């Protein structure tokens, strides 16, 4: 056992888990986030280990409560026959003002108009925002021709799969027991990556991916070849992140749907991630890009319909680029944004991106990539990152210690300050940091990420 693992167990105890258990638990190819899988594993561990009996219990639980998509009609038939059904799914509740109802979304059953008990919503308010993974108990109420004119599926009970709460002060205070390299390894392992296969510079690149989860309104992009795990942390580490696969970006889906009166992704999540941006299409009228540029600059958005709003969500773009024989971007001299759709090459848009992650320095995902050491449980780590977003002490620290005498551009200064604050929250949550450590692990990486944006802008627009 490594020193950081021993310290993690000594000082964080119940919220630490052996990350290798995800590959041993018998989930197979089931599409569940890591934080859900680790919650299930933690229910059947014995003394921190997973026995054969515990593994068998997990297999039984998954088989019973996490059916395949092909079993949809079988489940609906069981409900129609008045059988009570319990399933594990990513439930969400939408408020329908037109009908004065709460509409329950059940993805496994392709249902968007289910019903839910009011006390379940009161006890689990995140159902109204990002949605929640959990074990839902469902019943079917058939039509009776009078009060119930159409058949209804009701959720009668709900057991959320998440941390019930975090002690942020204890988390911060216990950081003092770790050397900086040990703490970085613990965070890397908590992201489900093996720290033994990464250099320090690569570990910091990896951790820069999760800055938008801990710092409000950070806009970053990562460009890298395929297979480097760019979207993995967002899909598996936090329930506060929404990932949009390559496709069409629209103002209603991002901000607000004026027809249905439903919020888009940006007002609902801590971070919205657009994956495979090389395939992105935008609306012909340009409303999505216009609204997005306004939001990235000010945190406000305006629809063409007149609807206004604000958000603290971060925005992340992930894209695949081509590398040359030297493992550097093939079009580095002409500008690596040249491989992206024309709508994303506009200098005014790129300037609103705070930092660029040099993903080409990350190794391809291999069988040695998944963590084999201890780290924070996914649901706990997700809540920690979420809670740290609103703490203003870090912004005050950065304001007092940030000195950029050669940078007069306001956007550059703001970008570097926000990125440095994100690194500070991740690496020194207790604010016990020397000036040298702050410069080395927070300020310099932030400057490098912003410098990459400035370098690309200079290749695109002579003004820069």
Order of alpha helices (4+ residues) and beta strands (2+ residues): alpha-beta-alpha-alpha-alpha-beta-beta-beta-alpha-beta-beta-alpha-alpha-alpha-alpha-beta-alpha-beta-beta-alpha-beta-beta-alpha-beta-beta-alpha-beta-beta-beta-alpha-beta-beta-alpha-alpha-alpha-alpha-alpha
